[in-house]
């Protein structure tokens, strides 16, 4: 049963995922990621798979007359109009578990790097500064410090387990997590104010929704200590970047590390990028060989399940089947 469906990829995915799709479908690569291009090219396809580039808007969904499933190569769903997909009874599948460990690794990497000023020291030394540059970059230990996790889902829990290996005390704010789950992880649940007040490092692990949009702004940053660090590997819109800049400039925050931004790609002239206590990476926390392969295979398998009329494991809008 080959090539009876057509799948449109907004971006390339790992070959292992392509092989899964090829079993049942012809694969096409979109010529761009703009709404205009996708709205045109989605007209006669059975499945659409998106990664980071572009957004699946209501207009695109309305133009997709044959569309049977939308696949998201990743855990976040903020670049898909889920309401529109549900209204048109189109299943949306995604890969919520595939990148957990890679993002957790990246979070700890950013935490250590910003605390120990590793990128700054590397840049200074390799640009010809004297060996005494090591005295210019006095870092902060993470050992036995307090880590505050905003969000204790899959990634937050993996970060907590890693942090325990560094002897850190872990606090968490997550109104959807039970005390029992937190206790198993040796994590203490607190309210957001307490977390911000008591944490040396604050790491964000929540989806971007209307409730989490800019949940960390000036008021929240003022609750943090001047020696505290902020790390964001979730979604850029959760943090008010202008407020973070002001806190860093005014010495109300020791440092910050970002992998995500409200606007992506971000403006290369962003004032944040000019600060020497900021580390920035280009939304690459999940970009490991292992995670990219897992995401590609998972989204392909879930897409094929729907095309074959089967119930997918990772369904973002199960109400369409009710």
N, C-alpha and C positions, 0 to 999 in steps of 0.2 A: 504494500500500500504506500507507494511513493509519490511525492510531488502532487498531492491532491489539494494542498492548501498553499497559500502565499503568505510569507512572513516578511514584514518590513522592519528592518533594524535602523534605528536613528543613529546608532554608533556601532562599530565593530565590537564583537564579544569574543571571548576565548574560543579557540577551535574546538575544544571539547563540547561546548554548548552548540556550536554550529553543527557538529556531527549528529547530535540528538535531533536537531530541527530538520536536518536533511533527510531523515528517515520518513518524514511525512510531508515535507513542504519544500517549495521553491523559496529561496531566500533572496531578498532585495535589500540593498543598502540605500538609505535616503540620500538625496543629493544635497541636503542641508538640514538644519534643525529649526529654521524659522517657522512660525505658525503658517505663513502663506505656503511654504514648500510642503510641509507635512499635511496640511489640509488638502492639498492637491494630490499628493502621492499616496495617501491613505485610502482613497476612494474605493479601490478594488482589491484590498488585501483582507485576509482572514485574521491576521494577528499583527500586533504592533509591539515592539520591544524597545524600551527607552532606558538609557543609563543616566548620565548627568546632563548632557547637552539637551537644550530645548525643553519645552513644556507641552504636555498633552492637554490642550484647552477644550472648552465646550465646542468651539467652532470645528476643531479637528475631529472630535467625536461625532458631531452631527454630519460631517462630510463622509464618514466611514460607513458606507451603506452595507458592507459585507462583514464588518468587524465583529469577530466572535470573542476576542480576548485581548487585553492589554497586559503586557508583562513589564515589570520594573526590575531592572538589574541592580538591586540594592535594597536597603531596609527602609529608607524614607519614602514617603509618598507625596511630598509637597509639590512635586512637579507634574502631578496628574490631577485633573479635575475629577475627583472621586465621585462627587455628587452627580456630575453630568454622566459619568460612566454608569452609575447605578440607575439613573433615570432612563438610560437607554438599554438597561439590563445587560450590560457588558461586564463580565468578570474581570477583576484586576488582580493579578497574581504578583507576588514579590518574593524577596529572598531575605527574610528577617534574621536568619541564623548564620548565613554564609560568611559574613564579614566580621562577626563578633570579636574573634580573637585578634584579628589584624588591627581593628580600631582600638582595642584595649592596649595592644602593644604600642601603638602610635601615641596614645594618651600618656602612657608612662614615659615614653621617649621624650615627648614634649615637656613633661613635668621635670624630668631630670635635666634636660637641656636648658630650660629657662632658669632653673634654680642654680645650676652650676655654670651658666653663661658659656656653654660649650661652643655654639656657633660663632659668638662674638670673638672668643679667644682664637678659634681656628682661623677666622677671617683676618684678624690682626697679625697672627704669626705668619701666615702664608702670604701676606702682603708686605713682608719685609720688616715688621717691627722687631725691635730688640727683644731678646729672650726675657728681659725683665717685664715684658707685657703680662706675664703670669701674675704679677703683683697688682695689676690693674683690674683683674677679674676675680674678685673674691666671691665665691659662691655660697649657697645655703644648702645644708644637708636636708634630705627628705626623711632620713631615718628617724623614727619615733615622732614625726610631726603628725598633725591632724589633717586628714583629707576629707573634704566635704563633697559628696556626690549629689548633684541635682539630677535625680532620675536613677532608679535602681532596677532597670530592666536588664536585658541580656548583657549589654555592653557594660553598664554600670556595675553589674555583679562581677564580671570578669576583671574589671579594673580593681574592684575591692579585693578580690583574691590576690592579685598581683601586689597591691599595696601592703597587704598583710605580710608578704614576704620581705618587705622593707621595714617591718616593725611599726607601721603607721597605725594610728587610731583612725577608724573610719566612721564618719557620720553620713547620714543620707536623708534627703528630703524627697519623699515620693508618696503622695496621698493614696496611691493605688496599690501599694505594697503592704502586706501584713507584717506585724511584728514577728510572727513565726518565721517568715522567710528571712527577715533581717537578722534574727537571732542565729539562724543556721550559718549565716555568713560572718557572724561576729561583728555586725554593723549596728550602730545605734540610730534609730529613727528619731529625727527632730524636726521642728518647724523650720521654715526657710530663714527666718531671722536668726535663730540660734545657730544654724549651720554657718551662715555668713559671719557671724560674730566670732565663732570659735575655730574656724578652719584656717590653717596655714596655706592650704591649696584648695581651690574650688574647681571642680571639673564638671562640665555640663553634659548630660546624656538624656535629653528629652527630644521628642519630635517637634517640628514646627507646626503649631496650630494657632488659632486665634487667641487661645488662652496662654500660650507660651511666647507669643511674639513680644520681643523686648522685655521679657520677664526680668532680665538683669539690666537695670538702668542706673541712673545716678543715685536714687534712693537706696537701692540694694548695694551698690558699690561703696556707699558711705558707711554701710554696716560692716564692711570688711576692714581688717587691720592694714596698716600701712606697710607691713612686711609680708602681706599675703600675695599669692599668685593666682591668676585666673587662667583656666585652660578650657578651650571650646573645640570639641571634635564632633558636635552634634549637627546643628544648623545655624548659619550665620544670623538669621533674623531673630534668634533667641536673645541676642546680646545687642545693646545699643552701643555701637562702635564709637560714636562721638563721645559718649559718656565715659567709656573706657579710656579713650585718649586723654580726656581731661583729668581723670583720676591718676593716670600714669605721670602726666606732666606736673601735676600738683603734688606728687609724692604721696598720694593716698593709697597707692597700690604699688607693690614692689615690681611686678612684671606680669606679662600676659603672653599666652601662646595660642595661636589660632590655626585651624586647618580649614575652617569654613567662614563664609562671609555673606553679609546680607545681599550684596550684589556679586554675582560670579560670572566671569572672572572679575576680581576687584580692580579698582583704579590703581595702577602702578604708582601713582603719585599720592596715594593715601597717606595722610600724616602719621598714621600708625606705623607705617613701614619705615619711617625716618627715626623712630625711637630705638635706642640701643638696649632697651629692656623688653623688647617685643620679638617673638619668634613667629614666623609665618610660613606655613606650607600650603601648597595648592590643592586642597581638598583631595588628599592622597592617602588618608588614614587606612582606607580599605585596599589600597593598591599594593598587594603582595601577589606573588605568583599563585599561591595557594588560594587566597580569597577570591581573586578574579576568576579562577577556574571554577571554584564552588558556586559563585554567583551565576556564572554563565550556564553551568549544567543545571542548576536549580531552576532558573527562570525558563530555560528551554524545556525541561521536564514538565514543569507546571503548565506552560503554554500548550505543550502537546497533549497533556491530560484533558484540558478544556476542549481542544480541537477534536479530540476523540470522544467527547461527551462524558468524560469522567470528572469526578469531584476532585479539585486540587487540594493539596495540603495547606498551602499558604495563600489563602484567599482574603483580600482586604475588604471586600463588600459581600459577605455571605447572604445578606438580605435579598439579593436578586433572585435567589432560589426559593424564597418563601412564597 
